[in-house]
Amino acid sequence: MLWESASYYLAIWHDRLMAIPFRDIDAINAGVTGEWGDFGTEVEVSQEMINGFAELTGDHQWIHVDIERCEKESPFGGPIAHGFLTLSLMPQLINMPVDLSGATNVVNYGSGGLQFRRPVPAGATIHAKSRLVGAEKHLAGTLVTFESSIHVKDNRKPSLTYISKILFQGQR
């Protein structure tokens, strides 16, 4: 037991030592392997969450909020989550595929692509995985590109795929 505990803390210590300075573009790009990271946190997409998103955005399309009509008419057999609701959950779902250090500010810079591939049924549990695509020098810091996919749990095919561009910035 003590050895397992020590190994656990050694792994955490090792991971922290292995953080790459965000300005070291060559080191970041050396980590591009094409391999997907582990799935992150699981989140249940409840009907209440879907209804709240509809209220927030004004998107009350029946395929999201009208349970009775969905059960009768929808090709999905019930209500489904808004695609943008699913996307908005990305930050809490993923494990970052690289640990970068030294940045004082990290901002969403843009997207290299977004596809809504399969519906997320109300009540489904989703999770996501990511992989590093690359890094490049940017006037304001380092622009890092990640590819992520959100899956309904136990479904190997993704519901959503997204290429995100994140700008890591430091002191000027």
N, C-alpha and C positions, 0 to 999 in steps of 0.2 A: 504494500500500500504506500509506504513512504517513497519508494522508488517511482511509482506511478505519479505521485504528487510532485516529486522533484522534476520528473520528466516534463510534466505539464508546465511548470513554471519556467523551466529551461527553454521550452519551446516558445513561450511568450517573450522571454528575454531575447532569444535568438531573432524572433520576428521583428522586434523593435530595433535591434541592431541592424537589421537588413533593410530598413526603410531607405528609400532612394531619395536623395535631394531633388526637389522638383525641377531644378534647373539642369540636371544631368540627363539631357535628352538621349545621349548614347546609351546610358545605363537603363533608362526606361524602355527604349526600343529593343534592348537586348532581352527584355522580358516578354516580348511578343512571341508567343508560341502557337497560337491558334487554339490552345486548350481552354475549355470553359472552366470557370471556378465552380465552387460548390454552390448549391442553392442556399439562399439566405432565409430570412424570417418568413414565416407563413402568416397570411392574413386572410380572414374570411370576408368575402364581399357580400354583405347582408343586403336584404331588400331595403332596410332602413338607410344604409349607406347610399344605395342607389337613389332612393327618394331624396335624401339630403343633397346629393350632387345635382339632381334635377332642379331642386329649389334654388340652389346656388347659381346654376348656369342658365336656368330658364329652358333647359332641354327636357321637356315633358313628353317626348315621343312615347307612344303607347308600348313599344317593345321593351321599354325600360320600367314603366310604372304601372301599367294596367294588367294586373295579375290575371284576372278572369279572361280578358280578351287574349292575352298571350297564351293561356292554356288552350283556348279554342282555335286561334288563328295563326299564331307564330310558328314558323318552321323550326324554332328552337325549343318548343314545348313549354316555355315559361319565360319570365322576364330575364333579360340579360343586362349586364353592366354596360355603361357608356364606355366607349373606347378610351376617351380622355380621362375618365375616372381611373381606369386600369393603369394608364400611363402615369397619372399623378401619384400613384402609390409606389412608384419605382424607388424613390429614395429610402423607404423603409423596408423594401424587399431585398435589395441586393447587398452582397458583400463585394466591396471594391477589389478588383483583381490585382491591384498593386498598391503598396503603401508608400506614399510620397511624403517627405518631410520638408519643413522650412517654409511652406506657403503661409502667408498671413491672410490670404483671401482666396476663396475658391468660388467661381461663378459659372452658371450655365452659359455657354457661348452660342450653342446652336445644335442643330441636328443634321446628321448625314443621311437620315432616312427613318421612316416610321411606317410600319405595316400592321394593320389589324387583321390577323390571320384566322382566328377562331373566336367564337363568342365565349364570354365568361358568364355562366349562368348565375342568377341570384342564389346566394347560399354557398357558392363554390369557395374552396380554399385555394389561394394562389401563392406562388413563390417565384423567385427569379434567380437567374445566374448571369454572369457577365464574363467578358474576356477583354483583354487589352488589345487594341488595334494598332496604336502607335502614338508618337508624340512629336511635336515640332515646335521650333522656336517661334514665338509671337512677340510683337512689339511690346505687349503689356505683360509678358510672362511665358509660360509654357502651355501650349494647347495640347491636351491629351484626349484621344478618341477611344471610346469604349463601345463595344457591342453588347447589348443586353437582350434577354428574352424572358418574358413572363409566361408561366405555364399554369394551367389548372393542375393542381396536385394529382399525381399519378397519370398524367397525360404527357407523353414524351414530345408531342408536337406543341409548339408555342401558340399562345393566344395573341401575343404581341411581340414584335421585334423592333428594336430601337437602336440607332447609332447616335450616341451623344458625344458632344464636344464640350469639354470642361476646361476652363481657363484657370490655371494655378498662378497666383501672383504673390510677390514678396514685397519687401521694403524697396522703395525707389531710391 
